[in-house]
Amino acid sequence: MNDVLVRPVITEKSMLQANEGHYTFEVAPGANKHQVKEAVELAFKVNVLQVRVMKVPGKMRRVGRKIGKRPDRRKAIVRLAEGQKIERFFVEGV
């Protein structure tokens, strides 16, 4: 289960959503909604109501004359039950 969650996505938008009970994680490319739900419930001891999973295509980047592409990612937005929160992500007053 530890292989499913790669890292939390810490952006201004995700921090605003975290105050409403929606948490964003980067997940493994092959992970499905059921695996993400189980991983979050085991890791943080919370009840997950909804999981939305999406692909984020990598951007084209250029260094000098060389053109490359960042790797594609997969992220999940997880909604928790009312009144629950993940303490590590909660930002007060944002």
C-alpha positions, 0 to 999 in steps of 0.5 A: 500500500505504501507504493500507491501514494507518492507524495502530497501535492502542496499548492495554493489551490490544494491547500484551500481545498484541504480546508474543505476536506479535499486532499490531493496526492500524487499517486502511482501511475497504475493505481486505481480508485480502490487502491488509493482509497485503501492507502489513504485510509490505512496511512492516515486512519480516516474515512474516505468518501470519494476519490477522483483520479486524473492524469497530468501530462508532462510539460515540454521543457527546453534547456539550450537547444535540447527539448525534453519532456517532463514525465507524466503524472497521476494525481488523486483528489480524496474527499474525507468524511465530515469533521475528519482531517489529515493533520499534516496537511491542514493549514489554518486560516488559508 
